[in-house]
C-alpha cells in the first residue's frame, strides 16, 4: 500500500542527513507523480529542482547524459540546472550547461542512438563530488522551502 509522505519542519530539523535526503526525495517524487491529487505547483520550485538533480545524477551515472535526456528531455535538464545553481553546485551546473548545449544542437541521427559528444561530459560528471553535501547544506538553511502543507 502506498502511503502519503508526511513530515513537519521539526521532523526535518531532527533528521539525520540521510533521512533528510530520503524524506525530501520521497515527497518531491510524490508531488511529481501527482500522487494523492497533489502536484509540484503546491510546493516551492526547490522541490522539483531537487528531484531533477537526483534523477539527473542517477541517469548520468547509469548511462550518461544521453540516457538522461532520452528519458527526461530538455525541460527537465533545465530544472536540474536551476537546482545546481540554487545550491551553488557550480561544477555540476557547468558540465550540465555544456550537456544541454550538446543536446539542443545534436543532429536528428541521435534520436535513437547514443551521441558520442556526451562522452567527455559524462566523464567530467563522474569525477565530481560533493553534490549531496551541498544539497543537505541548502536544505538545512532553507527548511521552509521543503515543507509542503
C-alpha positions as CSV (number, residue, x, y, z in Angstrom):
1,X,0.0,0.0,0.0
2,X,1.3,3.5,-0.9
3,X,1.3,5.9,1.9
4,X,1.4,9.7,1.7
5,X,4.7,11.2,2.7
6,X,4.2,13.5,5.6
7,X,6.7,15.4,7.7
8,X,6.9,18.6,9.7
9,X,9.6,21.3,10.0
10,X,10.6,19.6,13.3
11,X,10.9,16.2,11.5
12,X,13.3,17.8,9.0
13,X,15.3,19.6,11.7
14,X,15.7,16.4,13.7
15,X,16.6,14.1,10.8
16,X,20.0,12.7,10.1
17,X,21.4,13.9,6.7
18,X,20.5,10.5,5.2
19,X,16.9,10.6,6.5
20,X,16.6,14.2,5.4
21,X,17.6,13.4,1.9
22,X,15.2,10.4,1.9
23,X,12.2,12.5,3.1
24,X,12.8,15.3,0.6
25,X,13.3,12.8,-2.3
26,X,10.2,10.8,-1.4
27,X,8.0,13.9,-1.1
28,X,9.3,15.5,-4.3
29,X,8.7,12.3,-6.2
30,X,5.2,12.0,-4.8
31,X,4.5,15.5,-6.0
32,X,6.0,14.9,-9.4
33,X,3.9,11.7,-9.9
34,X,0.7,13.5,-8.8
35,X,0.1,11.0,-6.1
36,X,-2.8,11.9,-3.8
37,X,-4.0,14.6,-6.1
38,X,-1.1,16.9,-5.4
39,X,1.3,18.4,-7.9
40,X,4.7,20.2,-7.8
41,X,2.9,23.5,-8.1
42,X,1.8,23.4,-4.4
43,X,5.5,23.4,-3.4
44,X,8.4,25.7,-3.7
45,X,10.3,25.2,-7.0
46,X,13.3,23.9,-4.9
47,X,11.3,20.6,-4.5
48,X,11.1,20.0,-8.3
49,X,14.7,21.1,-8.7
50,X,16.0,18.6,-6.1
51,X,14.1,15.7,-7.7
52,X,15.5,16.7,-11.1
53,X,19.1,16.8,-9.7
54,X,18.7,13.4,-8.2
55,X,17.3,11.9,-11.4
56,X,20.0,13.6,-13.5
57,X,22.7,12.2,-11.2
58,X,21.2,8.7,-11.3
59,X,20.8,8.7,-15.1
60,X,24.2,10.1,-15.9
61,X,25.9,7.7,-13.5
62,X,23.9,4.8,-15.1
63,X,24.0,5.7,-18.8
64,X,25.3,9.2,-19.2
65,X,23.7,12.5,-20.2
66,X,22.5,10.8,-23.4
67,X,20.3,8.5,-21.2
68,X,19.1,11.4,-19.0
69,X,17.9,13.5,-22.0
70,X,16.4,10.5,-23.7
71,X,14.4,9.6,-20.6
72,X,13.6,13.2,-19.4
73,X,14.0,15.8,-22.1
74,X,15.4,19.3,-22.2
75,X,13.0,21.0,-19.8
76,X,13.9,18.5,-17.0
77,X,17.6,19.2,-17.7
78,X,16.9,22.9,-17.3
79,X,15.1,22.2,-14.0
80,X,18.1,20.2,-12.7
81,X,20.4,23.0,-13.9
82,X,18.4,25.5,-11.9
83,X,18.8,23.3,-8.9
84,X,22.6,23.0,-9.3
85,X,22.7,26.8,-9.5
86,X,20.4,27.2,-6.5
87,X,22.7,25.2,-4.2
88,X,25.8,26.6,-5.8
89,X,27.0,23.3,-7.2
90,X,28.9,25.2,-9.8
91,X,30.9,22.4,-11.3
92,X,27.7,20.3,-11.7
93,X,26.0,23.3,-13.3
94,X,28.8,24.0,-15.7
95,X,29.0,20.4,-17.1
96,X,25.2,20.2,-17.3
97,X,25.1,23.5,-19.2
98,X,27.5,22.0,-21.7
99,X,25.4,18.9,-22.0
100,X,22.3,20.9,-22.6
101,X,24.0,22.7,-25.4
102,X,25.1,19.4,-27.0
103,X,21.5,18.1,-26.6
104,X,20.0,21.2,-28.1
105,X,22.3,21.2,-31.1
106,X,22.6,17.5,-31.8
107,X,21.6,16.1,-35.2
108,X,18.4,14.0,-35.6
109,X,20.5,10.9,-36.2
110,X,21.0,10.7,-32.4
111,X,17.3,10.4,-31.6
112,X,17.6,6.6,-31.3
113,X,21.4,6.2,-31.0
114,X,24.0,7.3,-28.4
115,X,25.6,10.6,-29.0
116,X,29.4,10.3,-28.5
117,X,29.6,14.1,-27.9
118,X,28.3,13.4,-24.4
119,X,31.2,11.0,-23.5
120,X,33.7,13.6,-22.2
121,X,30.9,15.4,-20.3
122,X,29.9,12.1,-18.7
123,X,33.5,11.6,-17.6
124,X,33.6,15.1,-16.2
125,X,30.4,14.5,-14.2
126,X,31.7,11.1,-12.9
127,X,34.7,12.9,-11.4
128,X,32.6,15.4,-9.5
129,X,31.9,15.0,-5.8
130,X,30.0,16.7,-3.0
131,X,26.5,17.1,-4.5
132,X,24.7,15.5,-1.6
133,X,26.7,17.6,0.9
134,X,25.6,20.8,-1.0
135,X,22.0,19.6,-1.1
136,X,21.9,18.9,2.6
137,X,23.5,22.2,3.4
138,X,20.9,24.0,1.3
139,X,18.0,22.1,2.9
140,X,19.3,22.8,6.4
141,X,19.5,26.6,5.7
142,X,16.1,26.6,3.9
143,X,13.8,24.2,5.6
144,X,10.7,26.3,4.8
145,X,11.2,25.5,1.0
146,X,10.7,21.8,1.7
147,X,7.7,21.8,4.0
148,X,4.5,21.2,2.0
149,X,1.2,21.6,3.8
